[in-house]
Amino acid sequence: MIMLVDIDAFFAQVEQLRYPPLRGRPVIVGAGVIATSSYEARRRGLKTGMRLSEAKRICPEAVILEGCARTYRCFAESIFALCREVAPSVESYLDEAYLDLAGTERFHGHPLAAGARLKEQIRRVTGLTVSIGIGPNRMLAKMACKKRRPDGLNTLTQEEAPDYLFPRPVQDLPGVGHQTARKLLDLNIRTIGELRAVPVDALERLLGSPGRALHDRSLGLDSRVVTEREVPRTISRETSFHQPATDPDEIEGMLRYLSERAGRTLRELGVAARTVGASFHATDDGGDSRVRTLRSPTDRDSEIFETARELLRAMHTRRVALHRVGVSVTNIAPHVAEQGLLFDEGPLRESSLLKGMDAVRLQYGHSALVSGQALHLLGKLEQDEHGFVLRTPSLTK
């Protein structure tokens, strides 16, 4: 059995816990857009990703906070530590964790009882509520969690899956994003049951390789395992500027810093990426994103940054301030050591240098070393042991 532990309205709930007068009031955490909001705000129609200007119009009484990544990180680490006392394998994300309960039945008893004890322990230690879903796989655990929240505890078995899934909107199926949903709705496929009726070969022709996975999920099937070291499909780092940015040095400094964080994550996972992307959002609501596929996979900061900078320069051609900028790497595969060309030791030297920098940062914190164009951020942004304190840490994945 798989258990999903999802922290209810994470950032907003932490702020309501820290400042009791906020309890029962609509609370928004974010800058520029909503990163998360309390359930009181959600009941008024506010949604994640909504611009704050629109949120203020819809709910003028909402309290807007920028948030504090360090505080949220402490709460998350405490909750995930309690999860590891329940299951030997825990896969954690920003505000949720998947637990594999296989083989723990004799120790914990029924999974519902284990979930109830874990909920109570989390509440006692941290003061926060979580919603827990339990199912035979990751997807059904997530659907069970969504069915009863906040502060819920629910199960969804394989036998119950068809009756629960088939009437639901196709957008509720994990893996169906905005573009996929648009394609399906154009074909008058509006429910998960209608998606189930489409032959798998037709779905693969329409959606490519994800078509088969969606067909399986429409049946309540999901073969993804819970693992501490899952290699993600995409690694992205993005943030908003403290103030709208027009200075090229500041913009490229942030781009360099985000590239370094993406590169370090690649190296920690022992993987490399073949595709690099850049994105931006301007103060006039304009924005764009582009990607470029490299000749060979890389985990080097300089190559990620140079590619992202070229993409950003090609997109950002108007004299308008930037509100947000981001870097992404995709097409991720296990890293293979570079052979290097004759008389070209640059990549090998950089890889050796990065290995040493990673070791220093692991011991003393990411802020121990600042390099390249990221030096332009010194004196402009506060730092802690984790690096620069970004204005919207909740948007920095």
C-alpha positions in Angstrom: 0.0 0.0 0.0 1.1 3.5 -0.8 0.4 6.5 1.5 0.5 10.1 0.4 1.0 12.7 3.1 0.0 16.2 1.8 0.5 19.3 4.0 -2.8 21.3 3.8 -2.3 24.8 2.2 1.3 24.5 3.4 2.8 28.0 3.4 -0.5 29.7 4.3 -1.1 27.2 7.2 2.4 27.9 8.6 1.7 31.6 8.6 -1.6 31.1 10.3 0.1 29.0 12.9 2.9 31.6 13.5 0.4 34.5 13.6 -2.9 33.4 15.3 -4.8 36.5 14.2 -4.6 35.2 10.7 -6.5 32.0 11.5 -9.9 31.9 9.8 -8.9 34.7 7.4 -8.0 34.4 3.7 -4.2 34.3 3.5 -2.1 34.4 0.3 1.6 33.6 0.2 3.5 34.8 -3.0 4.8 37.8 -4.9 3.5 38.6 -8.3 1.3 35.5 -8.3 -0.2 33.2 -5.7 2.2 30.5 -4.6 -0.3 29.0 -2.2 -3.4 30.2 -0.3 -5.4 29.2 2.7 -8.7 27.3 2.3 -10.5 30.5 3.4 -9.0 32.2 0.3 -9.7 29.2 -2.0 -13.4 29.3 -1.0 -13.5 32.9 -2.3 -12.2 31.7 -5.8 -8.5 32.3 -5.4 -6.2 29.8 -7.1 -2.5 29.0 -7.3 -0.8 30.9 -10.1 -3.4 33.7 -10.1 -1.9 37.2 -10.4 -2.0 39.1 -7.1 -3.7 42.1 -8.8 -6.6 39.8 -9.8 -6.6 38.1 -6.3 -7.0 41.6 -4.7 -9.9 42.4 -6.9 -11.7 39.2 -6.2 -10.9 39.1 -2.4 -9.9 42.6 -1.2 -9.7 41.4 2.4 -7.0 38.8 1.7 -3.8 39.1 3.7 -0.8 38.9 1.3 2.6 37.7 2.6 5.9 37.1 0.7 6.7 34.0 2.8 10.0 32.7 4.3 11.6 29.6 2.7 13.8 28.9 5.7 10.8 28.6 8.0 8.8 26.4 5.6 11.9 24.2 5.1 12.1 23.5 8.8 8.4 22.5 9.0 8.7 20.2 5.9 11.9 18.5 7.2 10.2 17.8 10.6 7.2 16.3 8.9 9.2 14.2 6.5 11.4 12.9 9.4 8.2 11.7 11.1 7.2 10.0 7.8 10.5 8.1 7.7 9.7 6.6 11.1 6.6 5.0 9.5 8.0 3.7 6.2 11.5 2.6 5.0 11.0 4.3 1.7 9.9 7.9 1.5 9.9 10.1 -1.6 9.4 13.8 -0.5 8.6 16.9 -2.5 7.9 20.5 -1.5 4.7 19.9 0.5 4.0 16.2 0.1 5.6 12.7 0.6 4.9 9.3 -0.8 5.4 6.4 1.7 5.7 2.8 0.7 4.1 0.7 3.4 4.9 -2.7 1.9 6.1 -5.1 4.6 5.1 -2.9 7.5 1.7 -4.4 8.2 2.8 -6.5 11.2 4.4 -3.5 12.8 1.9 -0.8 12.0 -1.3 -2.8 11.6 -4.0 -1.5 9.2 -2.8 1.4 7.0 -5.7 3.5 8.2 -4.6 3.1 11.8 -1.0 4.0 10.8 -2.3 7.1 8.9 -4.3 8.2 11.9 -1.3 7.9 14.2 0.9 9.7 11.8 -1.6 12.6 11.4 -1.8 13.0 15.2 1.9 12.9 15.6 2.5 15.5 12.9 -0.2 17.8 14.6 1.4 17.3 18.0 5.0 18.0 16.9 4.5 20.7 14.3 1.0 22.1 14.9 0.0 21.5 11.2 -2.7 19.4 9.7 -2.1 17.0 6.8 -4.3 15.1 4.5 -3.5 11.4 3.9 -4.6 9.2 1.1 -3.9 5.4 0.9 -4.1 3.2 -2.1 -2.5 0.3 -4.0 -0.4 2.7 -6.1 0.7 6.3 -6.2 -2.1 7.6 -8.3 -4.9 6.1 -6.3 -3.2 7.3 -3.1 -3.3 10.9 -4.6 -6.9 10.6 -5.7 -7.9 9.3 -2.2 -6.1 12.3 -0.6 -7.9 14.8 -2.9 -11.2 13.2 -2.1 -11.1 14.2 1.6 -9.3 17.4 2.5 -8.2 19.4 4.4 -7.2 17.3 7.5 -8.6 14.2 5.8 -7.8 10.5 5.9 -9.1 8.2 3.1 -8.4 5.0 1.2 -9.2 4.1 -2.4 -8.9 0.4 -3.4 -8.4 -1.0 -6.9 -12.0 -2.4 -6.8 -13.4 1.1 -5.9 -11.3 2.9 -8.6 -13.6 2.5 -11.6 -16.7 3.8 -9.8 -14.8 6.7 -8.4 -12.7 7.6 -11.5 -15.0 7.2 -14.5 -17.5 10.0 -13.7 -14.7 12.5 -12.8 -13.5 15.3 -15.3 -10.6 14.2 -17.4 -8.6 17.1 -16.0 -8.6 15.4 -12.6 -6.4 12.5 -13.9 -2.8 12.9 -12.9 -0.7 13.6 -15.9 -3.4 15.5 -17.8 -2.1 19.1 -18.1 -3.7 22.1 -19.7 -2.6 21.2 -23.3 -3.5 17.6 -23.0 -6.9 18.5 -21.5 -7.5 20.9 -24.4 -6.8 18.2 -27.0 -9.1 15.7 -25.2 -11.9 18.2 -24.8 -11.7 19.1 -28.5 -12.4 15.4 -29.2 -15.4 15.6 -26.7 -13.5 13.4 -24.2 -14.7 15.0 -21.0 -14.6 12.3 -18.3 -12.1 9.7 -17.3 -14.6 7.0 -18.3 -14.7 8.4 -21.8 -10.9 8.5 -21.9 -10.9 4.8 -20.8 -13.1 3.9 -23.8 -10.5 5.3 -26.3 -8.3 2.5 -27.7 -4.7 2.8 -26.3 -3.2 2.9 -29.9 -5.4 5.9 -30.7 -4.2 7.7 -27.5 -0.6 7.0 -28.4 -1.1 8.5 -31.8 -2.8 11.5 -30.3 -0.5 12.1 -27.3 2.6 10.2 -28.0 4.2 7.9 -25.3 2.2 9.5 -22.5 -1.0 8.2 -24.1 -0.4 4.7 -22.8 0.3 5.9 -19.3 -2.9 7.9 -19.2 -4.8 4.9 -20.5 -3.5 2.8 -17.6 -4.3 5.5 -15.1 -7.8 5.8 -16.4 -8.1 2.2 -15.1 -6.6 3.0 -11.8 -3.2 1.5 -12.7 0.2 3.1 -11.9 3.5 1.3 -12.0 5.7 4.1 -10.6 7.6 3.0 -7.5 8.3 5.1 -4.4 12.1 5.8 -4.3 14.2 8.3 -2.4 16.4 8.9 -5.5 13.9 9.2 -8.4 15.4 11.0 -11.4 13.0 13.7 -12.4 12.0 14.4 -16.0 12.6 18.1 -15.5 14.7 20.2 -13.1 13.6 23.8 -13.1 14.7 26.8 -11.0 12.8 30.1 -11.3 12.1 33.1 -9.1 10.7 36.6 -9.1 13.0 39.7 -8.7 12.7 41.7 -5.5 11.9 44.7 -7.8 11.2 44.6 -11.6 14.7 44.2 -13.2 16.1 46.1 -16.1 19.8 45.9 -15.4 21.3 43.3 -17.7 24.0 42.4 -15.0 21.3 41.7 -12.4 19.2 39.7 -14.9 22.1 37.6 -16.1 23.4 37.3 -12.5 20.1 35.7 -11.5 20.2 33.5 -14.6 23.7 32.4 -13.7 22.6 31.6 -10.1 19.6 29.6 -11.2 21.8 27.7 -13.7 24.2 26.9 -10.9 21.4 25.5 -8.8 20.1 23.4 -11.6 23.6 22.1 -12.5 24.4 21.2 -8.9 21.1 19.2 -8.7 22.1 17.3 -11.8 25.5 16.4 -10.4 24.0 15.4 -7.0 21.7 13.0 -8.9 24.6 11.7 -11.1 22.8 12.7 -14.3 23.1 15.1 -17.2 20.6 17.0 -19.3 20.5 17.3 -23.1 17.9 20.1 -23.3 18.2 23.5 -21.7 15.3 26.0 -21.4 14.8 29.6 -20.3 11.7 31.6 -19.5 10.7 35.1 -18.4 7.7 37.1 -17.4 7.7 40.9 -17.9 5.9 43.6 -16.0 3.6 44.3 -18.9 2.3 40.6 -18.7 4.4 39.6 -21.7 6.6 36.5 -21.4 7.9 33.5 -23.3 9.9 30.3 -22.9 12.2 28.4 -25.3 14.4 25.3 -25.2 17.4 24.2 -27.1 18.8 20.7 -27.4 22.6 20.4 -27.0 25.0 18.2 -29.0 25.7 16.1 -25.9 24.3 15.9 -22.4 25.8 18.3 -19.8 25.9 18.9 -16.1 28.2 21.9 -16.3 27.0 25.3 -15.0 28.7 27.3 -17.7 27.1 25.4 -20.6 23.6 25.6 -19.0 24.0 29.3 -18.3 25.4 30.2 -21.8 22.5 28.3 -23.5 19.9 29.9 -21.2 21.4 33.4 -21.7 21.3 33.0 -25.5 17.7 31.9 -25.3 16.7 34.8 -23.0 18.4 37.3 -25.2 16.6 36.0 -28.3 13.2 36.3 -26.5 13.6 39.4 -24.4 14.1 42.0 -27.2 11.8 44.8 -25.8 12.9 47.5 -23.3 10.6 46.3 -20.5 11.4 45.2 -17.0 11.4 41.6 -16.0 9.3 40.3 -13.1 10.4 36.7 -13.2 13.1 34.5 -14.9 13.7 30.8 -14.9 16.0 28.0 -16.1 15.1 24.4 -16.8 16.9 21.3 -17.9 15.2 18.2 -19.5 16.0 15.1 -21.4 17.8 13.8 -18.3 19.9 10.6 -18.5 22.7 9.0 -16.4 25.9 11.0 -16.6 28.7 9.7 -18.8 32.2 11.1 -18.3 33.3 13.4 -21.1 36.2 12.2 -23.2 37.2 15.7 -24.3 38.7 16.7 -27.6 42.5 16.8 -28.3 44.0 20.1 -26.9 40.6 21.0 -25.4 40.7 20.4 -21.7 38.2 23.1 -20.8 35.2 20.9 -20.0 37.3 18.4 -18.0 38.9 21.2 -16.0 35.5 22.8 -15.3 34.1 19.4 -14.2 37.0 19.0 -11.8 36.5 22.5 -10.5 32.7 22.0 -10.0 33.4 18.8 -8.1 35.5 20.7 -5.7 33.0 23.5 -5.4 30.2 21.1 -4.7 32.2 19.5 -1.9 32.8 23.0 -0.3 29.1 23.9 -0.6 28.0 20.6 0.8 30.1 21.2 4.0 29.7 24.9 4.4 26.5 25.8 2.6 25.8 27.0 -1.0 26.6 30.6 0.0 30.2 29.6 0.7 31.1 30.2 -2.9 29.6 32.7 -5.4 30.9 32.6 -8.9 30.6 34.1 -12.4 27.8 36.6 -13.2 26.1 35.6 -9.9 28.7 38.0 -8.3 26.4 40.8 -9.5 23.8 39.7 -6.9 26.2 40.3 -4.0 25.0 43.3 -1.9 21.6 43.2 -3.6 20.2 40.0 -2.1 20.4 38.6 1.4 22.1 35.3 1.8 21.8 32.4 4.2 23.5 29.0 4.3 21.2 27.7 1.5 22.2 30.6 -0.9 20.6 33.8 -1.9 17.2 34.5 -0.2 14.9 34.9 -3.2 11.8 37.1 -3.1 9.5 34.2 -4.0 11.2 31.1 -2.6 7.9 29.3 -2.9 8.1 29.6 -6.7 11.7 28.3 -6.7 11.3 24.5 -7.1 
